[in-house]
Amino acid sequence: MTPPVQLLDTLTRIEEEGLAAIESSGSLDELEAARIRYLGRSGGLTDVLRRLGQAPAAQRPVLGAAANEAKRRLQAALEERAVALKRAPSTTRPPADLTMPGRRACWGGVHPVTRVIDEICEIFRELGFSRVRGPEAETEWYNFEALNIPLEHPAADMWDTFYLADGVLLRSHTSPVQARIMETHDPPVRVVVPGMCYRRDPFDATHAPAFEQIEGLAVDEGIDFVEFRFTIEHFVHRFFGKHTRTRFRPAYFPFTEPSAEVDATCGSCGGDGCSTCKGTGWIEIMGSGMVHPAVFEAVGYDPERYTGYAFGMGPARIAMARYGIPDIRLFYEGDLRFLEQFR
Ligand code: PHE
């Protein structure tokens, strides 16, 4: 006995339509929509299978076999199409041309002055110094008065700067952070303070109106000049090499007493004299000294109980000495031909 023509026709139609829809779907989303439409729980094929129950019992096996066969073919087509779609290149982007030469990646690098700052701070970190920061816009109090520099005193001219408003200026050194740290922390204090400073200086081979400094400050009971000297010599050995010698020259700073300028033997000539050290054999690396009692008084430390040392160095000048760079302006021009040498 033949199954009712009507159900068989429906089955054939569903299979044909389903196969066409699967074949023409252009994306996995479209393919899924076709699966739901023809094989889903309320899809065409499921509907036919449900209606099978109403067919005469004798016809059911034939109809059932035909339905299962249609389902198998649709499922096989679905799988095949899914594999093809996953493998196919996206239609929105042209396929990559693997024979094309690669585009060169642009590598960044750390600026030579930044590298010197990091290295210096690391050496002091090993000695127990924390790395801290302070504001570049500073008040007259911190830039001058707390550091024992009366505003009318001629010494203030050494740190002449740019004013932003009445009493507010661009700091001309990192020393104001000494006062800020001591005001907010009890001894012992050991800090290094890298940061930008500003001065009314000409922009020439050895000066920049905006430049980096690193301040150092150590305060505790019983710190003496010997500890200070030892620390600086240790730093010079670590940074410039074991054979570099140091020299302390008497100097004047209102916030240290005694004060010293520290020189290191020139790395280019080893102390014989060359163009880098202007024939002297020495490179000046920092201003320094024992913290003046007046500074301790300004921040509320007992000068009878505490002593300490402070220093300030210019990492750009130190980088010049180390790499044999003749002109400080090279650091600030952003010329990649220069900077790329330090990567
Ligand atoms: N602040 C001084 C300067 O800018 C350097 C210095 C720092 C000197 C600390 C002594 C102690 O020249």
Residues whose N, C-alpha, C, O or C-beta is under 5 A from the ligand:
A	BS01	LIG	S172 H173 S175 F253 T256 G287 S288 G289 A310 F311 G312
